[in-house]
Structures are given as C-alpha cells and as structure tokens.
C-alpha cells in the first residue's frame, strides 16, 4: 500500500519500468518498440509486424519509469512509501512480475557492491535499519512484516 496526498491509503499500485535494450539486442538489429511517457504515466507499444496504419497500443499505469530511470528514484517513488507504512505497523508487499529478462532482478536486488545500483530490497533494508538506529528506545522494536517477491 502507499499513501496518497490526502492521507488515504491505496491498496495496490501498478508501476512499470522499461529497461534499456541490451548490447546483444542492439547488435542483433532489434529496435525500440516502446515509448514511455513519464508525465502521463503511460507506455505506448508498437507492433513491429503491424500493417501500415495500425496504431500502437497505449497503456496507463500509476507510475512509469523509462530506460534512464535510476534505482534510487524507483525506490523513492514506489517502495519508500510502503516501507514507511510498514514502520508504522502496517503490512507491505512489493512484487515484481514480468517475462524473463525484463529487469525484475535488477530492480529488486540491483548490484549491492555499487551504491547507486542497489535495488529495492537493499534500499528497503537500509531504510528500516536507518529508522531503527535513529528511533527512541520504545520505537526500536516495531515488528516489521514486509514481503518481497518477483516472478
């Protein structure tokens, strides 16, 4: 869940992150068929085998991240509000779902040896342990129930 501006809690948010093309995909001559509009939170997908004049498909989500998105930005916008609520005693789940090779593991785990490439899970743990380190004695023992998964 995440917090809306008015203090309401949303139960489910759907967020899309589009990964950049790999070197292998570029070398094979593949072309980018997705356009990401981060202002309107939409993704436009072109059918590479479409007949002339066939329009692309447009999908709108709660948030979208383009190929240049940074791990910290994805964390701050998508996971941080959930972790904040977990620290207040709520349950939270962060789930990554998608086809093999679409970037779920990178988004969720990242590369822990490089701070700017840490994913949602290590950033969540840093957030939780940072909270504990700064908390008063009576707030250091908040039970935390946060589920991470990717499929």
Secondary structure, DSSP 8 states (H G I E B T S, - for coil): -EE-TTS-EES---EEE-----HHHHHTT----EEEETTTTEEEE--TT--TT---EEEE-SEEE-TT--HHHHIIIIIHHHHHHHHTT--EEEEE--STTSSHHHHHTB-TTSGGGB-HHHHHHHHHHHHHHHS-GGGTT----EEEEE-
